[in-house]
Amino acid sequence: MRSEIVERMRGIYVIVDPEHTNNRNVIEVAEAAFNGGAATVQLRDKNSSKRTIVETATEIQKLANDAGSLFIMNDHADIARIVASDGLHVGQKDISVEDSRVVLDDRQIVGTSNALVTEAQESERIGADYLAVGAMFPTATKIDTRPAGLETLTEIRAKTSTHIVAIGGINEANLNAVLAAGADSICIASAITKAEDVEAAARSLVKLFNNAAISKENT
């Protein structure tokens, strides 16, 4: 069941964060991303009350269901369980994958953040359903991010078999290079969530991803 959810993740994965929407409603931004074809939307909210996050997450999960797409909750395993999100994303300093499983139901996936090959290998060993690898390039969306780069992505692809979501500073100019290095999905935040037309930006990147994926399969 979880493997089927992960396969549906293949495509553009959008992080929506109230701090990075140009003061627009985060639920409306998520809806526009889904309308543009995003395979996955993650809610990352470091500042709101838990009650507010639950309310927001509930609405985004409904949107994901309607779109036939996925919703991932960042950090909060309890909220992920409450709203029945498709999954949870955790960082290296957050609740562990093993502890997350105690809270989540059996169908919910767990992804981890990884900047090093050893971190990715350990995440795979403990059963992470997907590996977020980054930052690929400099990004202003998350100030405490660690660099990984294309070389690290290539090495992680060679040494693991788990679904890889590349993240960090990815846009239309460098997306092809990231896919070529081994990513299965591309995670994008500001290039979509700060765009004047969120839906159009998402649609453009989805089209670029799909075309690049087809070209990769044919080579």
N, C-alpha and C positions, 0 to 999 in steps of 0.2 A: 504493500500500500504506500509506504513512504517513498519507495523508489519511483512509483508512478507520479507522485507529487513532484519529486525532484525533476523528472523528465519534462514535466509541464513548465518548469522554471526556465527552460532553455529559451533565451531571447534577451530582451531588455528588462532589467531589474532596476526599479526607481526607488530611491530613498526620499521620502517626504519628511521634512523637519520644519516645525513652525518657525525656526530661526532662519530658514533659507527658502522662503516662498515670496519674498518681496511684499510681505505683509498681507498676503492673500490667505484666505481660509484654507487650511491644510486638507480638509475633506474635499473641497472643490478642486484643489490641485491634484489630489489622488484620482478623483473621478476623471479629470482631463487626461491624466496619464493613462488610465485604463482605456479611455475612449480612443487614445492614440495608438493602442495596441500593446501597451506594456504587459509583459508576461507576469511580472511580480511587482508589488509595491510593498516597501517596508516602512513602518512608522518608527521614526527615531525622535523621541521627545525627552530631553534631559531636564526640562524646567517646569513643566506643568504638574499639577496635582495628579495623584493616581486616579482620582475620580474623573478628572477631565480626560486623562489618557484612555481610560476604559470607554468613555462615551465616544471619543474619536475613533478608537480602534474598532468598536462595534460597528460604526457607520462604514468604515473602510472595508471591513470584512464583508459587509452586505454588498458593497460595490464590487468587490472582487468576485463574489458568488455570481452576481448578475452578469459580470463580464466574462465569466469562465476563466478567470485569472486567479492569481495567488496573493494572499496577504501574509506578511511576516511581521511579527512584533519584535522590536529591538529590546533587549535587556530583561524585560519583565516576564518571567515565566508564569507568574500568577495571573497576569492580565492575559497572556496568550491562552491560558486554560479557560479563563472566564469567558472570553469572547469567541472561543473555538477557532482561533486563527489557524491558518495552514501550517504555520511554523514559528520558530523563535530564532533570533540571531543573538549570539553572545560574543563578547570580546575576550581577549586573553586574561583580563582581570575580572571578568564577570563570573556569574554562576557557571559551574562546569557543565559539560554535556551530560555527564552521569547524573548530576544532581537535577538537571533540567528534566531528565526522563522521569524522575520521581513525581514531578508536578504535572507534566504534560500527559495527554492521552497517547495511546500507541500509534495513532495515525499522524501525529504532528511531527514535522521535521525540525532538526536543529542544525544551524549553520554556525561556523566560527570564523573569526577574523585571524588572518595569518600574514606575517610579513617575512617569515623565514622558512626555509625548507624544513627545518627540524620541527617547527611549530605545525606546519601542514601535515607532516608525517604523524605527529602525535595526535592531531585532531582526527586523522583518519583511523588511527589505532583505537581511539576511544569511541569511535562510532559516529562522528559527525556526518550528517547527510550531505552537506556541501561545504566547500572550502572557499571562503572569500579571501582573495589574495590581493594585497596592495599595501601601500599606494603605488599604482603604476607610474603616475606622474604627479607633480606638485598639485595640491588642491587647497582651496581656501575654505572648503565646506567643513573640514574637521581639522582643528589646529594641532591635535596631538597625534596625528597619523605618522606612521613610520614608513620609510621608503622601501619598496620591494623591487619594482622595475621589471622590464620584459625578460631579462636574463633569469631572474628568480622564478618568474612565472613559467618559463620554459623548463627549468629544472624541476619544479614541483609537478608539472605535467608529466615529466618522464618518470618521476619517482612515486606517483600516487595514481589511483584509478577513480577517485571520488570526483564528483561534479565540481568544476571550478567556476567561481564567479569573480571575474577581475573587477577591481574597484580603484578609483582614485584618479581624478583629472582626465577621464576619458571623454572624448568628444568625436565629432565627425572626422576630424583630421587624423586621429590616431587609432580609431576603432579597428580598422583592418589589421593593423600591426598587432594589436592585442589578441584578436582572434587567431591570427597566424601563430602566435606564441603559445597557444594552447587553451585559451578560455572557452568555456561552454556557454557562459552567459556574461553579459556586460552590465555592470552596475553603474548607474549614472544618477547624480543628484542635481547640481546647479545648472548643468547644461539643459536640463528639462525644467526643473522646478523654478528656476529664475528666468526662464524664457518669457518673452512677452506673450506668446501664444503657446501654452504648455502642451496642448493637444497636438498642435502642428509640429512642435519640436520632438515630441515622442514619436509621432508617426514617421518623421523623417529618419530618426535613428533606428526605428524598427525596420524600415525599408532597407536602410544601409546594412543592418545586421543580417537580414534575410538574404540579401544579394551576396554579401561576403561569405555567409555560411554555404550558400549554393556553390560559389566559386571554389571554396575550400574543399568541398566534397568531390568536385570534379577534377581536382589536381592530384 
